[in-house]
Amino acid sequence: MAGTVVIGAGQAASQLVATLRAEGYADPIAVIGDEPYPPYQRPPLSKKFLAGELTEDRLYIKPPEFYEQAGAMLKLGVSAVAVDRAAKTVTLSDGAALGYDSLVFATGSRVRKLTVPGSDLPGIHYLRGIDDVKAIQPHFHAGKRMVVVGGGYIGLETAAVAAKRGLAVTVVEAMERCLQRVTSPLMSAFFQTLHRAEGVVIQTETGVTGFEASPGGGLVVKTTKGEIACDFVVAGIGILPGQELAAACGIVCDNGIVVDEFARTSDPNVYAAGDCANLPSKLMGRRLRLESVHNAIEQAKTAALSIAGKPKAYDDVPWFWSDQYDIKLQIAGLSAPGDTVVVRGDPASRKFAAFYLRDGVVAAVDAVNAAPEYMIGRMMIAQKKAVDPGRLADPATPMKSLMG
């Protein structure tokens, strides 16, 4: 068919189709997805969709007819199994082969699986796709006992939905604190206190050593601190970039598919966007692999512009969010150990922000129910703004005045 072939049918793929057509690209487009669903949003999976507050069709980024109207062929329920870069072809699991002029890896990421004894038992779930949620929902009833392995964002969001539904929830985290890989001790303490107030049991510095089926039904989770009986388990211990197919065809990979600021890989006819891509960031001063909706969208736009012959460098401020109970956490930038933490507002009020300064310059912000702090903080990061810590910490000082 030639034209553009997109491997992966998620947020980046949908955006690629939209941007290519908006930029006047007229060649054929094919999108290959191994799930039977058109491109859909993943953030609601651990929130409203899990809670049953959102129907499946509302997860779809665009209605199915959008792709037909855009002249993009959706090949769903099949996977790409090989790429021949010399012949410019992609071989599919159904035996078909597609030719391409431009190829885009939008292969996202996959869950990191548990490897301890018993981790293949029924009742142990992961949360990455629609089918994962459908497998969990039959167990999601008040009074059921759920163990969440992993105290990251996915684990805590799942715990929050379960606690609101009346499940008995225990979170097991191997590290010293929840969210340790992504935020400061202050924010970890805030979220641990929040969850405990909602009845969630949190066990930190606790490793999972195995699972056993319980004679009376359910599971026994074996940990370094004892055993926990439960009805089912949801594991959220991180994700891995979908780079295997790219690496197999000789594309340079290193914690993701290595791209430049125009989303190009080591092959000028091949691009990558989203969770699977490792990109350069002048703003952050290093290469990054970002797992966020914003990055998938903007990097897909970048790849589409490159394919359309209108290259534009991508270097945005990374941003993320998490919804837990009545808390909206908005994050901009990337904090690091050693940053000076400046707190604006009172965590006890459930409305505050933690700013992370590096050499006096705002490098990141975690804003809890504090939209102005998030929005101005994001601007500060983009402008590498140096601020006075005392004024920043004073809620009486308007955020906008700190930009002067």
C-alpha positions in Angstrom: 0.0 0.0 0.0 2.9 2.3 0.7 2.1 5.6 2.5 2.3 5.5 6.3 2.0 2.4 8.4 1.4 2.9 12.2 2.2 0.0 14.5 0.1 0.5 17.6 -3.5 1.7 18.0 -3.4 4.0 21.0 -3.4 7.7 21.8 -0.4 8.5 19.5 -1.8 6.5 16.6 -5.1 8.4 16.7 -3.4 11.7 16.8 -1.1 10.7 13.9 -4.1 10.1 11.7 -5.7 13.4 12.6 -2.6 15.5 12.2 -1.5 13.9 8.9 -4.8 14.6 7.3 -5.0 18.1 8.8 -1.6 18.8 7.3 -2.8 17.7 3.8 -1.1 14.3 3.7 -3.0 12.4 1.0 -1.2 9.0 0.9 -2.7 5.8 2.4 -2.5 5.3 6.2 -2.9 2.0 8.0 -3.1 1.6 11.8 -2.3 -1.9 13.2 -3.6 -2.7 16.7 -3.4 -6.1 18.5 -6.6 -5.3 20.5 -10.0 -5.5 19.0 -10.8 -1.9 19.9 -10.2 1.4 18.1 -7.7 3.7 19.7 -8.9 4.5 23.3 -7.9 6.5 26.3 -6.1 4.6 29.0 -6.2 7.0 32.0 -9.9 6.4 32.8 -9.3 2.7 33.0 -8.1 2.9 36.6 -10.7 5.5 37.4 -14.2 6.0 36.0 -14.2 3.0 33.7 -13.1 0.6 36.5 -15.8 2.2 38.7 -18.4 1.5 36.0 -19.1 5.3 35.6 -17.9 5.3 32.0 -19.1 3.1 29.1 -16.6 1.5 26.7 -17.6 3.7 23.7 -16.8 6.8 25.7 -13.2 5.6 26.0 -12.7 5.9 22.3 -10.5 8.8 21.3 -12.4 9.2 18.1 -15.6 7.4 16.9 -14.8 4.5 14.6 -16.2 6.3 11.6 -13.6 9.0 12.0 -10.9 6.7 10.6 -13.1 5.7 7.7 -13.8 9.3 6.9 -10.1 10.1 7.1 -9.3 7.3 4.7 -7.2 5.4 7.4 -7.4 1.6 7.4 -7.8 0.2 10.9 -6.4 -3.4 11.2 -7.5 -4.5 14.6 -7.0 -7.8 16.4 -3.8 -8.4 14.6 -0.2 -7.7 15.5 2.9 -6.7 13.5 5.4 -9.6 13.8 8.3 -8.4 11.6 9.6 -5.3 9.8 11.9 -5.5 6.8 13.4 -2.1 6.5 15.2 -2.9 3.3 12.0 -3.9 1.5 9.9 -1.4 3.6 7.3 -4.0 4.6 5.5 -4.9 7.8 4.4 -8.5 8.2 1.3 -9.1 10.3 0.2 -12.1 12.4 -2.5 -13.0 9.9 0.1 -13.4 7.2 -0.6 -10.2 5.4 2.2 -7.8 4.5 2.0 -4.0 4.2 4.4 -1.8 2.3 5.3 1.6 3.6 7.1 4.8 2.7 7.0 6.0 6.4 6.7 3.7 9.4 5.7 4.8 12.9 6.2 2.8 16.0 3.4 3.8 18.4 3.7 0.6 20.3 3.3 2.1 23.8 4.3 0.0 26.7 3.4 -3.3 28.4 3.0 -4.1 32.1 5.9 -5.5 34.1 4.8 -8.9 35.3 5.3 -10.5 38.7 7.8 -13.4 38.6 7.5 -14.8 42.1 6.1 -18.3 42.7 2.3 -18.5 42.1 2.2 -15.3 40.1 0.4 -17.1 37.3 -2.5 -18.1 39.5 -6.1 -17.1 38.6 -7.2 -14.0 40.5 -3.9 -12.1 39.8 -4.7 -9.1 37.5 -2.9 -6.3 35.8 -4.5 -3.0 34.6 -3.4 -1.8 31.2 -6.2 -2.4 28.8 -10.0 -2.6 28.4 -9.9 -6.4 28.8 -7.9 -6.2 32.0 -10.6 -4.0 33.5 -13.4 -6.3 32.3 -11.6 -9.2 34.0 -11.4 -7.3 37.3 -14.9 -5.8 37.4 -16.7 -9.1 38.4 -14.7 -9.1 41.6 -15.2 -5.4 42.3 -17.9 -5.5 44.9 -18.3 -4.1 48.4 -16.8 -6.5 51.0 -14.3 -8.1 48.7 -10.7 -8.1 49.8 -8.2 -6.8 47.3 -4.5 -6.6 47.5 -2.7 -4.0 45.3 0.9 -4.9 44.7 2.8 -1.6 44.0 2.2 1.8 45.4 2.6 3.9 42.2 0.0 6.0 40.6 -1.9 3.1 39.0 -1.9 1.1 42.3 -3.1 4.1 44.3 -5.8 5.1 41.8 -7.1 1.5 41.7 -7.0 1.5 45.5 -9.0 4.7 45.7 -11.8 3.5 43.4 -12.0 0.2 45.3 -12.1 1.9 48.7 -15.0 4.1 47.5 -16.8 1.0 46.4 -16.5 -0.5 49.8 -13.8 -3.1 49.2 -11.2 -3.9 51.9 -8.0 -2.8 50.3 -4.4 -3.5 51.2 -1.5 -1.8 49.3 1.9 -3.6 49.4 4.9 -1.5 48.4 8.4 -2.8 48.4 10.1 0.6 48.7 10.2 2.8 51.8 7.2 4.9 50.7 4.5 5.0 48.0 5.3 7.0 44.9 9.0 7.0 45.9 10.2 6.8 42.2 8.2 9.8 41.1 7.9 12.4 43.9 9.1 13.8 47.2 8.7 12.4 50.7 6.2 15.2 51.4 3.9 14.1 48.6 4.3 10.4 49.5 3.3 11.2 53.1 0.3 13.2 51.9 -1.1 10.4 49.7 -0.4 7.7 52.3 -2.3 9.7 54.9 -5.1 10.3 52.4 -5.5 6.6 51.7 -5.3 5.5 55.3 -8.0 7.9 56.2 -10.2 6.2 53.6 -9.6 2.8 55.3 -6.8 1.5 52.9 -4.1 -0.5 54.7 -0.6 0.5 53.3 2.4 -1.7 54.0 5.6 -0.2 52.8 9.1 -1.8 52.8 7.2 -5.0 52.1 8.2 -7.4 49.3 5.9 -10.0 47.8 7.6 -13.4 47.8 4.8 -15.5 46.4 1.1 -16.4 46.1 -0.9 -19.5 47.0 -4.5 -20.5 46.2 -6.6 -20.5 49.4 -8.5 -23.7 50.1 -11.7 -21.7 50.7 -11.2 -19.6 47.5 -9.2 -16.5 46.9 -5.5 -16.1 47.4 -2.9 -15.9 50.0 -0.2 -13.2 49.3 3.1 -14.1 50.9 5.2 -11.1 51.9 8.4 -10.4 53.7 6.3 -9.4 56.7 3.7 -12.2 56.7 0.7 -13.4 54.8 -2.4 -11.5 53.6 -5.6 -13.4 52.6 -7.6 -11.8 49.8 -10.1 -12.5 47.1 -8.0 -11.1 44.2 -4.9 -9.1 43.5 -4.2 -6.2 41.2 -0.5 -5.7 40.4 0.9 -2.3 39.3 4.7 -2.6 39.4 5.6 -0.5 36.4 5.6 -0.7 32.6 8.2 -1.5 30.0 8.5 0.2 26.6 7.2 -1.6 23.5 10.6 -1.7 21.7 11.1 -5.4 20.9 9.9 -5.2 17.2 12.0 -2.0 16.6 15.1 -3.6 18.1 14.5 -6.8 16.1 14.7 -4.9 12.8 17.9 -3.0 13.8 16.5 0.3 15.1 18.6 1.8 17.9 16.8 1.3 21.3 17.9 2.2 24.8 15.1 2.3 27.4 12.7 2.9 24.5 13.1 3.5 20.8 15.7 6.3 20.4 14.4 9.3 18.5 15.5 12.9 17.8 13.6 16.1 18.4 11.6 15.4 15.1 10.5 11.9 16.3 12.9 10.2 13.8 14.6 7.0 14.7 18.0 5.8 13.5 16.3 5.0 10.2 15.1 8.3 8.5 12.0 6.5 7.2 11.0 5.3 10.6 9.5 7.3 13.5 8.4 6.6 17.1 6.0 8.4 19.4 4.5 7.9 22.9 5.5 5.6 25.8 7.8 3.6 23.5 10.0 6.5 22.5 13.2 7.8 24.2 13.5 11.5 23.3 15.9 14.4 23.9 14.8 17.3 26.1 16.8 20.5 26.2 14.4 21.8 28.9 15.1 18.9 31.2 18.7 18.6 30.1 18.7 14.9 29.3 17.0 12.1 27.3 13.6 11.0 28.6 11.0 8.3 28.1 7.7 9.8 29.1 4.5 7.9 30.0 1.8 10.4 29.5 -1.1 11.4 27.3 0.4 14.8 26.6 3.6 13.3 25.3 1.8 10.8 23.2 -0.3 13.5 21.6 2.5 16.1 21.0 5.1 13.6 19.9 2.6 12.1 17.4 2.0 15.6 16.0 5.8 16.0 15.7 6.1 12.7 13.8 3.2 13.6 11.5 4.7 17.0 10.7 8.0 15.3 9.8 6.2 12.8 7.6 4.3 15.6 5.9 7.5 17.5 5.2 6.9 20.2 7.8 9.4 19.2 10.6 9.1 21.0 13.9 11.2 20.2 16.9 9.4 18.9 20.0 10.6 20.0 23.5 7.6 20.6 25.8 7.4 20.6 29.6 6.4 17.1 30.7 3.1 17.1 32.5 0.9 14.4 34.1 -2.1 14.1 36.4 -3.7 11.7 38.9 -7.2 11.6 40.3 -7.7 9.9 43.7 -10.8 10.5 45.8 -11.5 14.2 45.7 -7.9 15.0 45.0 -6.6 16.1 41.6 -2.8 16.0 41.5 -1.3 17.9 38.6 2.4 17.6 37.9 4.7 19.6 35.6 8.4 19.0 35.1 10.5 16.2 36.6 11.6 16.5 40.2 14.8 14.8 41.4 16.5 13.9 44.7 18.4 16.9 46.0 15.9 19.5 44.8 14.9 22.2 47.3 11.3 21.6 48.1 9.2 24.8 48.6 5.6 24.2 49.9 2.9 26.7 49.1 -0.2 26.2 51.2 -1.1 23.7 53.9 -1.3 20.0 53.0 -3.9 19.5 55.7 -6.2 21.8 53.7 -5.9 19.4 50.7 -5.0 22.4 48.6 -1.3 23.1 48.2 1.7 22.8 45.9 5.2 21.6 46.2 7.7 23.4 44.0 11.1 21.8 43.3 14.0 24.2 42.8 17.3 23.3 41.3 20.0 26.0 41.7 17.1 28.5 42.5 15.3 27.6 39.3 11.8 26.0 39.2 12.3 22.5 37.8 9.0 20.8 38.8 5.7 21.3 40.6 3.3 18.9 42.2 -0.1 20.8 42.7 -2.9 19.3 44.8 -6.3 20.9 44.0 -4.2 24.0 43.1 -4.7 24.8 39.4 -3.1 28.3 39.4 0.1 26.9 41.0 0.2 24.2 38.4 -0.4 26.5 35.4 2.0 29.2 36.5 4.5 26.6 37.7 4.5 25.0 34.2 5.2 28.4 32.7 8.1 28.9 35.2 9.6 25.5 34.2 9.4 26.4 30.5 11.1 29.7 31.1 13.6 28.3 33.6 12.5 30.9 36.0 14.5 31.7 39.1 12.3 32.6 42.1 12.6 33.8 45.6 11.7 30.8 47.8 10.1 33.0 50.5 7.7 34.7 48.1 6.9 31.4 46.4 6.0 29.8 49.7 3.7 32.7 50.7 0.1 32.1 49.6 -0.6 35.8 49.9 1.8 36.5 47.0 -0.1 36.1 43.8 1.4 33.4 41.5 1.3 35.7 38.5 3.4 38.3 40.3 6.2 35.7 40.6 6.5 35.7 36.8 7.6 39.3 36.7 
